[in-house]
């Protein structure tokens, strides 16, 4: 009995997640690729790539694309160590990540490039409050919470319906301004929405899209 107790005490639960390290490839304001793994930063929420905000003077601007550019300028190509804590419903690894022992998520929030995702954690609420007091980054504009923006986009009807005559190729513009067209049957075709107010449009053929400056989606 004594040896059984001692043996049981020596058993250490094995974590389901292994530490990841490598160089950062920025996907968006809160998502990286590290060593071939898609990482969603724990506890923060950045604007979606196609999200817009309203400046103090009433100007509509592409805050989501701006955040992506700013985060890339800070972290693209840097060495990082990530400590996974979960896996989200999209199969991404949710993790805390550190560059030179500094918490990447905290730095992003304090720079006004994302918000504390209080639905999952209040860890970064103090960083958000400091950024808000200084009107840093997004806090200088009127911003819909990324979560509310996603819900509205999911329930909204397509901005521009397909025209008559079989012109069903979707000319989309990415958050970084890249013009990509999607043909029926491609991976992202069904979820791609056409927003005419952003310069997106429908095409009748791939040749027409290419002539207008769009390139084909890779998948």
TORPA-4810 file (N, C-alpha, C, O; in nm, 3 decimals):
<nodes>
NODE_1_0.083_-0.120_0.000_0.000_0.000_0.000_0.086_0.125_0.000_0.057_0.221_-0.071_X
NODE_2_0.192_0.124_0.080_0.283_0.238_0.087_0.344_0.269_-0.047_0.348_0.384_-0.090_X
NODE_3_0.393_0.162_-0.116_0.457_0.184_-0.247_0.356_0.231_-0.351_0.389_0.310_-0.439_X
NODE_4_0.232_0.184_-0.340_0.129_0.228_-0.434_0.102_0.377_-0.419_0.084_0.448_-0.518_X
NODE_5_0.099_0.424_-0.292_0.075_0.566_-0.267_0.190_0.650_-0.320_0.169_0.754_-0.383_X
NODE_6_0.315_0.605_-0.294_0.432_0.677_-0.342_0.432_0.684_-0.493_0.461_0.789_-0.551_X
NODE_7_0.399_0.571_-0.559_0.398_0.568_-0.705_0.293_0.664_-0.761_0.318_0.734_-0.859_X
NODE_8_0.176_0.666_-0.698_0.070_0.755_-0.744_0.112_0.901_-0.730_0.079_0.983_-0.815_X
NODE_9_0.185_0.934_-0.623_0.229_1.072_-0.600_0.330_1.116_-0.703_0.343_1.236_-0.730_X
NODE_10_0.403_1.021_-0.763_0.505_1.055_-0.860_0.448_1.075_-1.000_0.517_1.124_-1.090_X
NODE_11_0.323_1.036_-1.019_0.263_1.051_-1.152_0.229_1.197_-1.175_0.155_1.256_-1.097_X
NODE_12_0.282_1.255_-1.282_0.257_1.395_-1.316_0.169_1.399_-1.440_0.204_1.337_-1.540_X
NODE_13_0.056_1.471_-1.436_-0.029_1.479_-1.554_0.049_1.533_-1.675_0.124_1.630_-1.663_X
NODE_14_0.030_1.470_-1.789_0.100_1.511_-1.910_0.014_1.615_-1.983_-0.102_1.589_-2.014_X
NODE_15_0.071_1.731_-2.010_-0.004_1.835_-2.080_-0.033_1.796_-2.223_0.047_1.727_-2.286_X
NODE_16_-0.146_1.838_-2.274_-0.186_1.803_-2.411_-0.121_1.896_-2.513_-0.133_1.873_-2.633_X
NODE_17_-0.054_1.998_-2.468_0.001_2.099_-2.558_0.151_2.114_-2.537_0.199_2.124_-2.424_X
NODE_18_0.224_2.115_-2.648_0.368_2.134_-2.641_0.401_2.278_-2.679_0.334_2.338_-2.763_X
NODE_19_0.505_2.331_-2.617_0.549_2.468_-2.647_0.592_2.478_-2.792_0.653_2.385_-2.846_X
NODE_20_0.561_2.590_-2.854_0.597_2.614_-2.994_0.695_2.730_-3.001_0.685_2.826_-2.924_X
NODE_21_0.787_2.722_-3.093_0.878_2.835_-3.114_0.914_2.843_-3.262_0.909_2.744_-3.334_X
NODE_22_0.948_2.963_-3.306_0.984_2.985_-3.445_0.972_3.131_-3.479_0.970_3.216_-3.390_X
NODE_23_0.963_3.162_-3.608_0.947_3.300_-3.652_0.800_3.327_-3.680_0.725_3.237_-3.718_X
NODE_24_0.760_3.450_-3.661_0.620_3.489_-3.677_0.590_3.525_-3.822_0.665_3.599_-3.886_X
NODE_25_0.479_3.472_-3.872_0.419_3.523_-3.995_0.283_3.576_-3.957_0.196_3.499_-3.915_X
NODE_26_0.263_3.705_-3.971_0.140_3.769_-3.927_0.028_3.741_-4.026_0.043_3.765_-4.146_X
NODE_27_-0.084_3.690_-3.976_-0.204_3.668_-4.057_-0.298_3.787_-4.043_-0.347_3.841_-4.142_X
NODE_28_-0.323_3.827_-3.919_-0.399_3.948_-3.892_-0.364_3.997_-3.753_-0.263_3.955_-3.696_X
NODE_29_-0.444_4.086_-3.697_-0.406_4.150_-3.571_-0.394_4.060_-3.452_-0.326_4.096_-3.355_X
NODE_30_-0.459_3.944_-3.453_-0.449_3.853_-3.340_-0.421_3.709_-3.380_-0.442_3.616_-3.302_X
NODE_31_-0.373_3.690_-3.502_-0.349_3.556_-3.554_-0.214_3.549_-3.624_-0.183_3.632_-3.710_X
NODE_32_-0.133_3.450_-3.587_-0.001_3.429_-3.646_0.010_3.286_-3.700_-0.068_3.198_-3.664_X
NODE_33_0.108_3.267_-3.786_0.156_3.132_-3.817_0.295_3.121_-3.754_0.380_3.207_-3.776_X
NODE_34_0.317_3.015_-3.677_0.446_2.989_-3.613_0.481_2.842_-3.632_0.407_2.754_-3.588_X
NODE_35_0.592_2.816_-3.698_0.639_2.679_-3.719_0.530_2.592_-3.782_0.512_2.477_-3.744_X
NODE_36_0.458_2.648_-3.878_0.354_2.572_-3.948_0.224_2.557_-3.872_0.136_2.484_-3.916_X
NODE_37_0.210_2.625_-3.758_0.089_2.616_-3.677_0.017_2.750_-3.676_0.079_2.854_-3.654_X
NODE_38_-0.113_2.748_-3.699_-0.193_2.871_-3.692_-0.223_2.902_-3.545_-0.285_2.823_-3.475_X
NODE_39_-0.178_3.019_-3.502_-0.189_3.061_-3.362_-0.291_3.173_-3.349_-0.283_3.273_-3.419_X
NODE_40_-0.387_3.154_-3.258_-0.481_3.262_-3.221_-0.438_3.310_-3.082_-0.441_3.232_-2.987_X
NODE_41_-0.399_3.436_-3.071_-0.349_3.488_-2.944_-0.458_3.485_-2.837_-0.570_3.530_-2.859_X
NODE_42_-0.423_3.431_-2.722_-0.519_3.416_-2.612_-0.555_3.552_-2.551_-0.469_3.637_-2.529_X
NODE_43_-0.685_3.570_-2.524_-0.730_3.681_-2.442_-0.743_3.816_-2.508_-0.774_3.914_-2.441_X
NODE_44_-0.721_3.825_-2.641_-0.738_3.954_-2.709_-0.821_3.936_-2.835_-0.837_3.824_-2.884_X
NODE_45_-0.874_4.046_-2.886_-0.957_4.043_-3.006_-0.927_4.167_-3.089_-0.949_4.279_-3.043_X
NODE_46_-0.876_4.147_-3.209_-0.843_4.258_-3.299_-0.952_4.273_-3.404_-1.024_4.177_-3.432_X
NODE_47_-0.965_4.393_-3.465_-1.064_4.411_-3.571_-1.041_4.311_-3.685_-0.928_4.270_-3.712_X
NODE_48_-1.149_4.274_-3.752_-1.139_4.189_-3.869_-1.071_4.266_-3.983_-1.074_4.389_-3.986_X
NODE_49_-1.010_4.192_-4.076_-0.933_4.257_-4.182_-1.016_4.354_-4.266_-0.963_4.453_-4.315_X
NODE_50_-1.145_4.324_-4.283_-1.230_4.412_-4.365_-1.314_4.507_-4.281_-1.407_4.570_-4.332_X
NODE_51_-1.281_4.519_-4.152_-1.360_4.605_-4.064_-1.322_4.751_-4.083_-1.205_4.784_-4.104_X
NODE_52_-1.421_4.838_-4.076_-1.397_4.982_-4.085_-1.432_5.049_-3.953_-1.511_4.997_-3.874_X
NODE_53_-1.373_5.166_-3.931_-1.399_5.245_-3.811_-1.430_5.388_-3.853_-1.414_5.424_-3.970_X
NODE_54_-1.476_5.469_-3.759_-1.510_5.608_-3.788_-1.420_5.699_-3.704_-1.418_5.690_-3.582_X
NODE_55_-1.346_5.786_-3.771_-1.257_5.878_-3.702_-1.337_5.989_-3.634_-1.457_6.002_-3.656_X
NODE_56_-1.269_6.067_-3.552_-1.336_6.176_-3.480_-1.400_6.278_-3.574_-1.499_6.342_-3.538_X
NODE_57_-1.344_6.293_-3.693_-1.401_6.389_-3.789_-1.506_6.325_-3.880_-1.548_6.385_-3.978_X
NODE_58_-1.549_6.201_-3.846_-1.656_6.135_-3.921_-1.610_6.059_-4.043_-1.693_6.013_-4.121_X
NODE_59_-1.481_6.046_-4.062_-1.429_5.976_-4.181_-1.427_5.825_-4.157_-1.382_5.778_-4.053_X
NODE_60_-1.478_5.750_-4.256_-1.473_5.604_-4.252_-1.336_5.558_-4.299_-1.291_5.598_-4.406_X
NODE_61_-1.271_5.474_-4.221_-1.138_5.429_-4.262_-1.120_5.280_-4.234_-1.189_5.223_-4.149_X
NODE_62_-1.027_5.217_-4.305_-1.007_5.073_-4.298_-0.918_5.036_-4.179_-0.799_5.008_-4.194_X
NODE_63_-0.979_5.037_-4.061_-0.900_5.013_-3.940_-0.849_4.869_-3.930_-0.741_4.846_-3.876_X
NODE_64_-0.925_4.774_-3.983_-0.880_4.635_-3.976_-0.752_4.612_-4.054_-0.658_4.550_-4.005_X
NODE_65_-0.749_4.664_-4.177_-0.628_4.651_-4.260_-0.512_4.727_-4.196_-0.397_4.682_-4.201_X
NODE_66_-0.542_4.843_-4.137_-0.437_4.921_-4.069_-0.377_4.844_-3.952_-0.255_4.843_-3.935_X
NODE_67_-0.461_4.781_-3.874_-0.411_4.701_-3.761_-0.320_4.589_-3.812_-0.213_4.566_-3.756_X
NODE_68_-0.361_4.521_-3.917_-0.277_4.415_-3.973_-0.138_4.466_-4.010_-0.037_4.402_-3.983_X
NODE_69_-0.136_4.584_-4.073_-0.008_4.643_-4.115_0.078_4.678_-3.994_0.199_4.655_-3.995_X
NODE_70_0.016_4.735_-3.890_0.091_4.774_-3.772_0.147_4.654_-3.697_0.262_4.655_-3.653_X
NODE_71_0.065_4.552_-3.683_0.112_4.430_-3.613_0.223_4.363_-3.692_0.320_4.314_-3.634_X
NODE_72_0.210_4.361_-3.824_0.316_4.303_-3.907_0.447_4.380_-3.892_0.554_4.321_-3.887_X
NODE_73_0.437_4.514_-3.886_0.557_4.596_-3.871_0.627_4.567_-3.739_0.750_4.573_-3.731_X
NODE_74_0.550_4.536_-3.637_0.608_4.510_-3.505_0.664_4.368_-3.491_0.766_4.347_-3.426_X
NODE_75_0.597_4.269_-3.553_0.628_4.130_-3.519_0.664_4.037_-3.634_0.715_3.928_-3.610_X
NODE_76_0.640_4.077_-3.757_0.669_3.987_-3.869_0.817_3.946_-3.870_0.906_4.030_-3.867_X
NODE_77_0.840_3.814_-3.875_0.975_3.760_-3.883_1.050_3.751_-3.751_1.164_3.706_-3.749_X
NODE_78_0.990_3.793_-3.641_1.060_3.790_-3.513_1.050_3.651_-3.449_0.955_3.577_-3.473_X
NODE_79_1.148_3.619_-3.369_1.149_3.491_-3.298_1.048_3.496_-3.184_1.041_3.595_-3.110_X
NODE_80_0.971_3.390_-3.169_0.866_3.388_-3.069_0.859_3.251_-3.002_0.892_3.149_-3.063_X
NODE_81_0.816_3.251_-2.878_0.787_3.127_-2.805_0.640_3.134_-2.765_0.597_3.233_-2.705_X
NODE_82_0.564_3.031_-2.798_0.421_3.029_-2.768_0.386_2.912_-2.676_0.434_2.800_-2.694_X
NODE_83_0.301_2.941_-2.580_0.255_2.841_-2.484_0.107_2.814_-2.509_0.022_2.892_-2.466_X
NODE_84_0.075_2.705_-2.578_-0.066_2.675_-2.609_-0.149_2.653_-2.483_-0.103_2.594_-2.386_X
NODE_85_-0.272_2.703_-2.487_-0.364_2.684_-2.375_-0.494_2.616_-2.418_-0.568_2.567_-2.333_X
NODE_86_-0.521_2.614_-2.549_-0.649_2.557_-2.593_-0.647_2.544_-2.746_-0.552_2.585_-2.812_X
NODE_87_-0.753_2.487_-2.800_-0.776_2.484_-2.944_-0.916_2.539_-2.969_-1.011_2.496_-2.905_X
NODE_88_-0.929_2.634_-3.064_-1.061_2.693_-3.087_-1.141_2.612_-3.188_-1.092_2.511_-3.240_X
NODE_89_-1.262_2.656_-3.215_-1.352_2.578_-3.300_-1.308_2.573_-3.446_-1.358_2.492_-3.523_X
NODE_90_-1.215_2.661_-3.484_-1.161_2.660_-3.619_-1.035_2.574_-3.631_-0.974_2.566_-3.737_X
NODE_91_-0.997_2.510_-3.521_-0.878_2.426_-3.522_-0.749_2.501_-3.497_-0.641_2.443_-3.508_X
NODE_92_-0.759_2.629_-3.465_-0.638_2.707_-3.437_-0.591_2.683_-3.295_-0.672_2.657_-3.205_X
NODE_93_-0.461_2.690_-3.275_-0.404_2.678_-3.141_-0.412_2.813_-3.070_-0.354_2.911_-3.116_X
NODE_94_-0.485_2.818_-2.960_-0.494_2.940_-2.880_-0.375_2.941_-2.784_-0.356_2.845_-2.709_X
NODE_95_-0.297_3.048_-2.785_-0.171_3.046_-2.710_-0.132_3.183_-2.658_-0.174_3.287_-2.711_X
NODE_96_-0.052_3.181_-2.554_0.020_3.301_-2.509_0.156_3.299_-2.578_0.224_3.197_-2.578_X
NODE_97_0.196_3.411_-2.635_0.321_3.415_-2.710_0.412_3.526_-2.657_0.365_3.631_-2.612_X
NODE_98_0.543_3.500_-2.664_0.640_3.592_-2.606_0.755_3.617_-2.703_0.810_3.524_-2.761_X
NODE_99_0.788_3.744_-2.721_0.907_3.786_-2.797_1.000_3.854_-2.698_0.963_3.952_-2.634_X
NODE_100_1.121_3.801_-2.685_1.215_3.852_-2.584_1.150_3.859_-2.446_1.172_3.953_-2.369_X
NODE_101_1.071_3.757_-2.417_1.003_3.741_-2.287_0.893_3.842_-2.261_0.839_3.848_-2.151_X
NODE_102_0.859_3.921_-2.361_0.748_4.016_-2.349_0.622_3.952_-2.408_0.628_3.888_-2.513_X
NODE_103_0.511_3.970_-2.341_0.384_3.915_-2.385_0.336_3.990_-2.510_0.304_4.108_-2.503_X
NODE_104_0.331_3.919_-2.622_0.293_3.981_-2.749_0.151_4.038_-2.743_0.128_4.150_-2.788_X
NODE_105_0.058_3.962_-2.687_-0.081_4.008_-2.680_-0.093_4.136_-2.599_-0.166_4.228_-2.637_X
NODE_106_-0.022_4.143_-2.487_-0.024_4.264_-2.406_0.030_4.384_-2.480_-0.025_4.494_-2.469_X
NODE_107_0.138_4.364_-2.555_0.195_4.475_-2.633_0.098_4.523_-2.740_0.087_4.643_-2.765_X
NODE_108_0.027_4.430_-2.803_-0.068_4.467_-2.908_-0.183_4.548_-2.849_-0.224_4.650_-2.906_X
NODE_109_-0.236_4.503_-2.736_-0.347_4.574_-2.673_-0.303_4.712_-2.624_-0.374_4.811_-2.642_X
NODE_110_-0.186_4.719_-2.562_-0.139_4.847_-2.508_-0.107_4.946_-2.620_-0.110_5.067_-2.598_X
NODE_111_-0.077_4.895_-2.739_-0.053_4.983_-2.854_-0.184_5.028_-2.919_-0.182_5.102_-3.018_X
NODE_112_-0.297_4.984_-2.864_-0.426_5.024_-2.919_-0.463_4.954_-3.048_-0.539_5.008_-3.129_X
NODE_113_-0.409_4.833_-3.069_-0.433_4.759_-3.192_-0.531_4.644_-3.174_-0.568_4.578_-3.271_X
NODE_114_-0.574_4.620_-3.053_-0.671_4.515_-3.022_-0.732_4.544_-2.886_-0.690_4.636_-2.816_X
NODE_115_-0.831_4.464_-2.850_-0.901_4.483_-2.723_-0.889_4.358_-2.637_-0.867_4.248_-2.688_X
NODE_116_-0.903_4.376_-2.507_-0.910_4.260_-2.418_-1.036_4.182_-2.452_-1.145_4.239_-2.460_X
NODE_117_-1.021_4.053_-2.472_-1.136_3.968_-2.506_-1.195_3.914_-2.376_-1.171_3.799_-2.339_X
NODE_118_-1.272_3.999_-2.310_-1.319_3.969_-2.174_-1.409_3.848_-2.167_-1.428_3.790_-2.060_X
NODE_119_-1.464_3.808_-2.278_-1.546_3.687_-2.280_-1.465_3.565_-2.238_-1.519_3.469_-2.184_X
NODE_120_-1.334_3.571_-2.263_-1.247_3.458_-2.230_-1.146_3.490_-2.121_-1.103_3.400_-2.049_X
NODE_121_-1.108_3.616_-2.106_-1.008_3.651_-2.007_-1.008_3.802_-1.984_-1.029_3.880_-2.077_X
NODE_122_-0.983_3.842_-1.860_-0.969_3.985_-1.827_-0.822_4.021_-1.810_-0.791_4.130_-1.762_X
NODE_123_-0.731_3.932_-1.848_-0.588_3.955_-1.826_-0.538_4.085_-1.888_-0.450_4.150_-1.834_X
NODE_124_-0.595_4.121_-2.003_-0.541_4.236_-2.076_-0.627_4.362_-2.061_-0.606_4.461_-2.131_X
NODE_125_-0.724_4.357_-1.970_-0.806_4.476_-1.944_-0.723_4.595_-1.897_-0.749_4.707_-1.941_X
NODE_126_-0.623_4.577_-1.809_-0.541_4.692_-1.768_-0.465_4.754_-1.885_-0.451_4.876_-1.892_X
NODE_127_-0.415_4.670_-1.978_-0.345_4.722_-2.097_-0.441_4.803_-2.183_-0.405_4.908_-2.237_X
NODE_128_-0.565_4.754_-2.196_-0.664_4.826_-2.275_-0.698_4.960_-2.212_-0.712_5.060_-2.283_X
NODE_129_-0.711_4.963_-2.080_-0.744_5.089_-2.013_-0.632_5.192_-2.031_-0.660_5.310_-2.049_X
NODE_130_-0.508_5.147_-2.026_-0.396_5.241_-2.047_-0.400_5.298_-2.188_-0.378_5.418_-2.208_X
NODE_131_-0.428_5.213_-2.286_-0.435_5.260_-2.424_-0.551_5.358_-2.443_-0.538_5.457_-2.514_X
NODE_132_-0.664_5.328_-2.378_-0.782_5.414_-2.390_-0.756_5.551_-2.329_-0.798_5.652_-2.384_X
NODE_133_-0.687_5.555_-2.216_-0.657_5.684_-2.152_-0.571_5.772_-2.242_-0.583_5.895_-2.238_X
NODE_134_-0.486_5.711_-2.321_-0.397_5.786_-2.409_-0.455_5.809_-2.548_-0.392_5.874_-2.632_X
NODE_135_-0.576_5.755_-2.573_-0.635_5.761_-2.708_-0.541_5.701_-2.811_-0.527_5.753_-2.922_X
NODE_136_-0.478_5.592_-2.774_-0.381_5.527_-2.862_-0.450_5.439_-2.965_-0.544_5.366_-2.933_X
NODE_137_-0.403_5.446_-3.088_-0.451_5.356_-3.192_-0.601_5.362_-3.213_-0.656_5.469_-3.239_X
NODE_138_-0.667_5.247_-3.202_-0.810_5.236_-3.226_-0.892_5.323_-3.131_-1.005_5.360_-3.164_X
NODE_139_-0.838_5.354_-3.016_-0.913_5.430_-2.917_-0.934_5.576_-2.959_-1.009_5.649_-2.894_X
NODE_140_-0.869_5.618_-3.065_-0.890_5.753_-3.117_-1.006_5.758_-3.215_-1.037_5.864_-3.270_X
NODE_141_-1.071_5.643_-3.239_-1.183_5.634_-3.332_-1.302_5.567_-3.266_-1.292_5.514_-3.155_X
NODE_142_-1.415_5.569_-3.336_-1.531_5.493_-3.293_-1.521_5.356_-3.357_-1.518_5.343_-3.480_X
NODE_143_-1.515_5.252_-3.273_-1.489_5.117_-3.321_-1.597_5.022_-3.269_-1.623_5.017_-3.148_X
NODE_144_-1.658_4.949_-3.358_-1.747_4.841_-3.317_-1.661_4.726_-3.267_-1.557_4.696_-3.325_X
NODE_145_-1.703_4.660_-3.160_-1.623_4.548_-3.111_-1.612_4.443_-3.221_-1.709_4.419_-3.292_X
NODE_146_-1.494_4.381_-3.236_-1.478_4.280_-3.341_-1.582_4.169_-3.332_-1.629_4.119_-3.435_X
NODE_147_-1.619_4.130_-3.211_-1.719_4.024_-3.196_-1.854_4.067_-3.252_-1.920_3.989_-3.321_X
NODE_148_-1.895_4.190_-3.223_-2.022_4.241_-3.277_-2.015_4.254_-3.429_-2.113_4.226_-3.499_X
NODE_149_-1.899_4.297_-3.480_-1.882_4.309_-3.625_-1.899_4.173_-3.692_-1.965_4.162_-3.795_X
NODE_150_-1.839_4.069_-3.633_-1.850_3.934_-3.691_-1.994_3.886_-3.692_-2.041_3.827_-3.789_X
NODE_151_-2.065_3.912_-3.582_-2.206_3.870_-3.575_-2.290_3.941_-3.680_-2.374_3.880_-3.745_X
NODE_152_-2.267_4.072_-3.695_-2.343_4.149_-3.793_-2.313_4.102_-3.935_-2.403_4.096_-4.019_X
NODE_153_-2.188_4.070_-3.961_-2.150_4.026_-4.095_-2.210_3.889_-4.127_-2.247_3.862_-4.241_X
NODE_154_-2.218_3.804_-4.025_-2.273_3.670_-4.044_-2.421_3.674_-4.077_-2.469_3.596_-4.159_X
NODE_155_-2.495_3.765_-4.012_-2.639_3.771_-4.030_-2.683_3.862_-4.143_-2.798_3.858_-4.186_X
NODE_156_-2.590_3.945_-4.191_-2.628_4.041_-4.296_-2.645_3.973_-4.430_-2.580_3.873_-4.460_X
NODE_157_-2.734_4.029_-4.511_-2.751_3.979_-4.648_-2.634_4.026_-4.733_-2.572_4.127_-4.699_X
NODE_158_-2.602_3.957_-4.842_-2.493_4.001_-4.930_-2.518_4.145_-4.976_-2.630_4.182_-5.009_X
NODE_159_-2.412_4.224_-4.979_-2.426_4.365_-5.016_-2.464_4.377_-5.163_-2.545_4.462_-5.200_X
NODE_160_-2.405_4.293_-5.244_-2.431_4.301_-5.388_-2.466_4.162_-5.439_-2.382_4.072_-5.438_X
NODE_161_-2.590_4.144_-5.485_-2.633_4.015_-5.537_-2.574_3.992_-5.676_-2.538_4.086_-5.746_X
NODE_162_-2.567_3.864_-5.713_-2.511_3.831_-5.844_-2.599_3.891_-5.954_-2.721_3.882_-5.946_X
NODE_163_-2.538_3.951_-6.057_-2.616_4.009_-6.166_-2.677_3.901_-6.254_-2.639_3.784_-6.247_X
NODE_164_-2.772_3.940_-6.336_-2.831_3.847_-6.430_-2.731_3.812_-6.540_-2.640_3.890_-6.568_X
NODE_165_-2.748_3.696_-6.600_-2.666_3.662_-6.716_-2.551_3.569_-6.685_-2.466_3.546_-6.772_X
NODE_166_-2.545_3.513_-6.564_-2.443_3.413_-6.535_-2.307_3.467_-6.498_-2.210_3.392_-6.497_X
NODE_167_-2.298_3.594_-6.467_-2.168_3.652_-6.427_-2.149_3.627_-6.278_-2.186_3.711_-6.196_X
NODE_168_-2.092_3.513_-6.241_-2.091_3.469_-6.102_-1.951_3.465_-6.041_-1.934_3.409_-5.933_X
NODE_169_-1.852_3.521_-6.107_-1.718_3.526_-6.049_-1.708_3.647_-5.957_-1.742_3.759_-5.995_X
NODE_170_-1.661_3.622_-5.834_-1.660_3.726_-5.732_-1.523_3.795_-5.726_-1.422_3.731_-5.699_X
NODE_171_-1.521_3.924_-5.752_-1.398_4.003_-5.742_-1.388_4.066_-5.605_-1.452_4.168_-5.578_X
NODE_172_-1.309_4.007_-5.519_-1.296_4.049_-5.379_-1.168_4.132_-5.362_-1.071_4.114_-5.436_X
NODE_173_-1.168_4.223_-5.263_-1.048_4.300_-5.229_-1.013_4.268_-5.085_-1.094_4.291_-4.995_X
NODE_174_-0.892_4.216_-5.062_-0.851_4.173_-4.928_-0.827_4.293_-4.837_-0.827_4.408_-4.882_X
NODE_175_-0.806_4.263_-4.708_-0.780_4.369_-4.611_-0.655_4.448_-4.641_-0.642_4.562_-4.597_X
NODE_176_-0.562_4.390_-4.716_-0.438_4.459_-4.752_-0.443_4.518_-4.892_-0.342_4.567_-4.943_X
NODE_177_-0.564_4.514_-4.956_-0.580_4.576_-5.086_-0.553_4.488_-5.205_-0.554_4.535_-5.319_X
NODE_178_-0.528_4.358_-5.183_-0.501_4.266_-5.294_-0.633_4.226_-5.360_-0.728_4.189_-5.291_X
NODE_179_-0.638_4.234_-5.492_-0.759_4.201_-5.567_-0.755_4.055_-5.610_-0.667_4.013_-5.686_X
NODE_180_-0.851_3.978_-5.560_-0.855_3.833_-5.583_-0.994_3.796_-5.630_-1.094_3.842_-5.575_X
NODE_181_-1.001_3.711_-5.734_-1.134_3.666_-5.776_-1.153_3.517_-5.744_-1.060_3.437_-5.749_X
NODE_182_-1.278_3.485_-5.710_-1.315_3.349_-5.670_-1.421_3.296_-5.767_-1.522_3.362_-5.791_X
NODE_183_-1.398_3.178_-5.821_-1.493_3.114_-5.912_-1.577_3.013_-5.834_-1.531_2.959_-5.734_X
NODE_184_-1.699_2.985_-5.879_-1.782_2.885_-5.813_-1.707_2.752_-5.797_-1.642_2.705_-5.891_X
NODE_185_-1.718_2.693_-5.678_-1.649_2.568_-5.650_-1.519_2.583_-5.575_-1.468_2.486_-5.519_X
NODE_186_-1.463_2.705_-5.573_-1.340_2.727_-5.497_-1.370_2.737_-5.348_-1.483_2.763_-5.308_X
NODE_187_-1.268_2.715_-5.266_-1.285_2.700_-5.122_-1.360_2.816_-5.056_-1.449_2.793_-4.974_X
NODE_188_-1.324_2.940_-5.090_-1.381_3.056_-5.021_-1.494_3.123_-5.098_-1.537_3.233_-5.062_X
NODE_189_-1.541_3.057_-5.203_-1.642_3.124_-5.288_-1.769_3.156_-5.211_-1.816_3.270_-5.213_X
NODE_190_-1.825_3.057_-5.142_-1.956_3.076_-5.079_-1.953_3.182_-4.969_-2.052_3.254_-4.951_X
NODE_191_-1.842_3.193_-4.895_-1.838_3.288_-4.785_-1.787_3.427_-4.826_-1.783_3.518_-4.744_X
NODE_192_-1.749_3.443_-4.952_-1.703_3.573_-5.000_-1.823_3.660_-5.037_-1.908_3.621_-5.116_X
NODE_193_-1.829_3.779_-4.978_-1.936_3.874_-5.007_-1.881_3.989_-5.091_-1.767_4.032_-5.072_X
NODE_194_-1.962_4.037_-5.180_-1.920_4.146_-5.268_-1.977_4.278_-5.217_-2.098_4.295_-5.207_X
NODE_195_-1.887_4.371_-5.185_-1.926_4.502_-5.137_-1.889_4.607_-5.241_-1.773_4.646_-5.255_X
NODE_196_-1.991_4.650_-5.313_-1.966_4.748_-5.419_-1.910_4.878_-5.365_-1.836_4.947_-5.435_X
NODE_197_-1.946_4.914_-5.239_-1.898_5.039_-5.182_-1.748_5.037_-5.156_-1.687_5.142_-5.134_X
NODE_198_-1.686_4.917_-5.158_-1.542_4.906_-5.140_-1.469_4.879_-5.271_-1.349_4.852_-5.271_X
NODE_199_-1.541_4.885_-5.382_-1.479_4.863_-5.512_-1.482_4.719_-5.559_-1.424_4.687_-5.663_X
NODE_200_-1.548_4.632_-5.483_-1.558_4.491_-5.525_-1.665_4.477_-5.632_-1.755_4.561_-5.643_X
NODE_201_-1.656_4.368_-5.711_-1.749_4.356_-5.824_-1.759_4.212_-5.871_-1.682_4.125_-5.830_X
NODE_202_-1.857_4.190_-5.958_-1.878_4.060_-6.022_-1.816_4.060_-6.161_-1.809_4.164_-6.227_X
NODE_203_-1.771_3.941_-6.205_-1.716_3.925_-6.339_-1.784_3.808_-6.409_-1.837_3.717_-6.346_X
NODE_204_-1.782_3.814_-6.542_-1.843_3.707_-6.621_-1.743_3.599_-6.658_-1.782_3.488_-6.695_X
NODE_205_-1.614_3.630_-6.647_-1.512_3.530_-6.680_-1.382_3.562_-6.608_-1.361_3.675_-6.562_X
NODE_206_-1.296_3.463_-6.598_-1.166_3.485_-6.538_-1.084_3.583_-6.619_-1.011_3.665_-6.563_X
NODE_207_-1.096_3.575_-6.752_-1.021_3.667_-6.838_-1.062_3.811_-6.813_-0.978_3.901_-6.811_X
NODE_208_-1.192_3.834_-6.794_-1.240_3.969_-6.765_-1.185_4.019_-6.632_-1.146_4.135_-6.620_X
NODE_209_-1.182_3.931_-6.532_-1.130_3.969_-6.400_-0.982_4.003_-6.407_-0.937_4.102_-6.350_X
NODE_210_-0.906_3.920_-6.478_-0.762_3.945_-6.490_-0.733_4.074_-6.564_-0.641_4.148_-6.528_X
NODE_211_-0.812_4.101_-6.666_-0.793_4.225_-6.743_-0.821_4.348_-6.657_-0.766_4.456_-6.681_X
NODE_212_-0.907_4.332_-6.555_-0.941_4.444_-6.467_-0.844_4.458_-6.349_-0.856_4.550_-6.269_X
NODE_213_-0.747_4.366_-6.340_-0.647_4.377_-6.234_-0.663_4.280_-6.118_-0.592_4.292_-6.018_X
NODE_214_-0.754_4.186_-6.129_-0.770_4.084_-6.027_-0.688_3.961_-6.059_-0.663_3.932_-6.176_X
NODE_215_-0.645_3.887_-5.957_-0.578_3.758_-5.980_-0.666_3.648_-5.923_-0.751_3.672_-5.838_X
NODE_216_-0.643_3.527_-5.972_-0.724_3.414_-5.928_-0.688_3.372_-5.787_-0.571_3.377_-5.748_X
NODE_217_-0.789_3.329_-5.710_-0.763_3.273_-5.577_-0.685_3.142_-5.595_-0.707_3.068_-5.692_X
NODE_218_-0.594_3.115_-5.502_-0.512_2.995_-5.514_-0.590_2.866_-5.486_-0.558_2.760_-5.538_X
NODE_219_-0.693_2.879_-5.402_-0.772_2.758_-5.370_-0.921_2.788_-5.378_-1.003_2.699_-5.354_X
</nodes>
